[in-house]
Amino acid sequence: MKKSETALKASRDWKIESSDIVYSGFYKLEKLFFKHALFNGGQSELIDREQFIRGNVVGVLAHDPKLDKIALVEQFRIGARNRAEHPWLIEIIAGMIEPGEQPQEVAVREAYEEAGIRITNLTEAVHYLASPGASTEEVYVYYAEADLSEAGGVYGLDEEGEDILLHIVDSDEAIKMLEQGTICNALSIIALQWFRHFRISQSH
């Protein structure tokens, strides 16, 4: 562990010396060599890292304010294969941003593809970096309103191998699922934590 008794004005200089795509499939893996300024002055040694390239993501928390219900989706997730129960997860609606798309456009598209619903009154709730030590992925979370009175069924694009079950749940039940760990992926946790505070603020 390093410790300095002298506080210097931090430089924000950094430079990628070289990079190379070492794997390209459904996702990409990039090998990087870079240097950056140190808080105590000077430059770091040459650092090498692999970085996961998967594009940016939009999440949609679709809420029916009249019924006070939320649209949640359930699907198989291979990354959850080590869970004791099973690898089907309940999440908010989400999807990848394709080249040339704006996040709000993706929110509208994914809500229809994954849940068959039309959303309105989009508000950006949260924008964050998913795992900046390992990936370039940025996540945009939107709150949106929707008529969920007749929503339900199985959705998804066949060409993408999607098999998505739509759940319409009371908002209180969704918060309970969050607190009990039933909802356990980061994007949905962050969205529902935001929603819990949003509901409190709306009640005052």
C-alpha positions as CSV (number, residue, x, y, z in Angstrom):
1,M,0.0,0.0,0.0
2,K,1.3,3.4,-1.0
3,K,0.9,6.5,1.0
4,S,2.0,10.1,0.3
5,E,2.2,12.9,2.7
6,T,2.1,15.5,-0.1
7,A,-1.1,16.3,-1.9
8,L,-0.5,17.3,-5.5
9,K,-2.9,18.8,-8.0
10,A,-4.1,15.7,-9.9
11,S,-3.3,15.5,-13.6
12,R,-5.9,13.7,-15.7
13,D,-3.6,12.8,-18.6
14,W,-3.9,9.3,-20.0
15,K,-3.1,7.5,-23.2
16,I,-3.8,4.2,-24.9
17,E,-0.5,3.0,-26.4
18,S,-2.0,0.2,-28.4
19,S,-5.2,-1.9,-28.7
20,D,-6.3,-5.0,-30.5
21,I,-9.5,-7.0,-30.8
22,V,-8.4,-10.5,-29.6
23,Y,-11.9,-12.1,-29.9
24,S,-15.0,-11.2,-32.0
25,G,-18.2,-13.1,-31.6
26,F,-21.5,-12.2,-30.1
27,Y,-19.4,-9.9,-28.0
28,K,-15.9,-8.6,-28.4
29,L,-12.8,-8.7,-26.3
30,E,-10.1,-6.0,-26.6
31,K,-6.5,-6.1,-25.4
32,L,-5.3,-2.7,-24.3
33,F,-1.9,-1.2,-23.3
34,F,-2.2,2.2,-21.6
35,K,-0.6,4.7,-19.2
36,H,-2.2,7.3,-16.9
37,A,-1.1,10.1,-14.6
38,L,-0.5,9.2,-10.9
39,F,-1.9,11.2,-8.0
40,N,1.6,11.6,-6.6
41,G,2.9,12.9,-9.9
42,G,4.4,11.2,-12.9
43,Q,3.1,8.5,-15.1
44,S,2.1,4.9,-14.4
45,E,4.1,2.0,-15.9
46,L,2.6,0.5,-19.1
47,I,-0.6,-1.4,-18.0
48,D,-2.2,-4.2,-19.9
49,R,-5.9,-5.1,-19.6
50,E,-8.5,-7.1,-21.5
51,Q,-11.8,-5.2,-21.9
52,F,-15.2,-6.6,-22.7
53,I,-16.9,-4.7,-25.5
54,R,-20.7,-5.2,-25.6
55,G,-22.2,-1.8,-26.5
56,N,-24.5,0.3,-24.3
57,V,-27.9,-0.7,-22.8
58,V,-31.2,0.8,-22.1
59,G,-33.5,-0.3,-19.3
60,V,-37.2,0.6,-19.0
61,L,-39.2,0.7,-15.9
62,A,-42.7,0.7,-17.3
63,H,-45.3,1.8,-14.8
64,D,-49.1,2.1,-15.0
65,P,-49.8,5.0,-12.6
66,K,-53.6,4.4,-12.7
67,L,-53.3,0.7,-11.6
68,D,-49.9,1.3,-9.8
69,K,-48.5,-1.8,-11.5
70,I,-45.1,-2.5,-13.2
71,A,-44.1,-4.5,-16.2
72,L,-41.4,-7.1,-15.4
73,V,-40.0,-9.7,-17.8
74,E,-38.7,-13.2,-17.1
75,Q,-36.1,-15.0,-19.3
76,F,-33.3,-17.5,-19.3
77,R,-29.9,-16.0,-18.5
78,I,-26.8,-18.2,-19.0
79,G,-24.8,-16.0,-16.7
80,A,-27.1,-17.0,-13.8
81,R,-26.4,-20.8,-14.3
82,N,-24.8,-21.1,-10.8
83,R,-27.8,-19.9,-8.9
84,A,-29.2,-22.5,-6.5
85,E,-32.7,-22.1,-7.9
86,H,-32.5,-21.8,-11.7
87,P,-31.2,-19.4,-14.3
88,W,-34.5,-17.7,-15.2
89,L,-34.4,-14.1,-14.0
90,I,-37.1,-11.5,-13.4
91,E,-35.9,-8.1,-14.7
92,I,-37.1,-4.8,-16.0
93,I,-37.4,-4.4,-19.8
94,A,-34.0,-3.9,-21.4
95,G,-32.1,-4.0,-24.7
96,M,-28.9,-3.0,-26.6
97,I,-28.5,0.3,-28.3
98,E,-27.8,-0.4,-32.0
99,P,-25.5,1.9,-34.1
100,G,-27.3,5.1,-34.9
101,E,-30.0,4.7,-32.3
102,Q,-30.8,7.1,-29.4
103,P,-31.5,5.7,-26.0
104,Q,-35.1,6.8,-25.9
105,E,-35.7,5.2,-29.3
106,V,-34.4,1.9,-27.9
107,A,-36.6,2.2,-24.8
108,V,-39.7,2.5,-27.0
109,R,-38.6,-0.4,-29.3
110,E,-37.7,-2.8,-26.5
111,A,-40.9,-2.1,-24.6
112,Y,-42.9,-3.3,-27.6
113,E,-40.6,-6.2,-28.5
114,E,-40.2,-7.6,-25.0
115,A,-43.6,-6.8,-23.6
116,G,-46.0,-5.7,-26.4
117,I,-46.6,-2.4,-24.7
118,R,-46.5,1.2,-25.9
119,I,-44.8,3.6,-23.5
120,T,-45.2,7.3,-23.0
121,N,-43.8,10.2,-20.9
122,L,-40.2,8.8,-20.7
123,T,-38.0,10.3,-18.0
124,E,-34.3,9.4,-17.7
125,A,-33.9,8.0,-14.2
126,V,-30.3,6.9,-14.0
127,H,-27.3,6.8,-16.3
128,Y,-24.3,4.8,-15.1
129,L,-21.2,2.7,-16.0
130,A,-22.0,-1.0,-15.5
131,S,-18.5,-2.3,-14.7
132,P,-15.8,0.3,-15.7
133,G,-12.9,-1.9,-14.6
134,A,-13.7,-4.5,-17.2
135,S,-16.2,-3.1,-19.7
136,T,-17.1,0.0,-21.7
137,E,-20.8,-0.6,-21.2
138,E,-23.0,2.4,-20.2
139,V,-26.6,1.9,-19.0
140,Y,-29.5,4.3,-19.4
141,V,-32.5,3.7,-17.2
142,Y,-35.8,5.2,-18.1
143,Y,-39.1,5.5,-16.2
144,A,-42.1,5.4,-18.5
145,E,-45.8,5.2,-18.3
146,A,-47.9,2.6,-20.0
147,D,-51.4,1.1,-20.0
148,L,-50.9,-2.3,-18.5
149,S,-54.6,-3.2,-18.0
150,E,-54.6,-5.8,-20.8
151,A,-50.8,-6.6,-20.9
152,G,-49.5,-10.1,-20.7
153,G,-48.1,-13.0,-22.7
154,V,-44.9,-14.3,-24.1
155,Y,-42.8,-12.1,-26.3
156,G,-39.3,-11.7,-27.9
157,L,-37.7,-11.9,-31.3
158,D,-37.3,-15.4,-32.8
159,E,-34.2,-14.3,-34.7
160,E,-32.5,-13.4,-31.4
161,G,-33.6,-16.6,-29.6
162,E,-35.7,-14.6,-27.2
163,D,-38.4,-16.3,-25.0
164,I,-39.7,-13.6,-22.6
165,L,-42.6,-14.0,-20.2
166,L,-44.3,-10.7,-19.2
167,H,-45.4,-10.3,-15.6
168,I,-47.6,-7.4,-14.5
169,V,-47.2,-6.9,-10.7
170,D,-48.4,-4.4,-8.1
171,S,-45.7,-1.8,-7.4
172,D,-45.6,-2.8,-3.8
173,E,-45.0,-6.4,-4.9
174,A,-42.2,-5.4,-7.1
175,I,-40.5,-3.5,-4.2
176,K,-41.0,-6.6,-2.1
177,M,-39.3,-8.8,-4.8
178,L,-36.4,-6.3,-4.7
179,E,-36.1,-6.5,-0.9
180,Q,-36.3,-10.3,-0.8
181,G,-33.7,-10.8,-3.5
182,T,-36.1,-12.3,-6.1
183,I,-34.9,-9.5,-8.4
184,C,-31.2,-9.9,-8.4
185,N,-29.6,-8.3,-11.5
186,A,-27.9,-4.9,-11.1
187,L,-29.9,-3.0,-13.7
188,S,-33.3,-4.0,-12.2
189,I,-32.1,-3.4,-8.6
190,I,-30.9,0.1,-9.5
191,A,-34.1,0.9,-11.4
192,L,-36.4,-0.3,-8.6
193,Q,-34.4,1.5,-5.9
194,W,-34.9,4.7,-7.9
195,F,-38.6,3.9,-8.3
196,R,-39.0,3.3,-4.6
197,H,-37.7,6.8,-3.8
198,F,-39.7,8.3,-6.7
199,R,-42.9,6.9,-5.2
200,I,-42.1,8.4,-1.8
201,S,-41.4,11.8,-3.4
202,Q,-44.7,11.7,-5.3
203,S,-46.6,11.0,-2.1
204,H,-45.5,14.2,-0.4
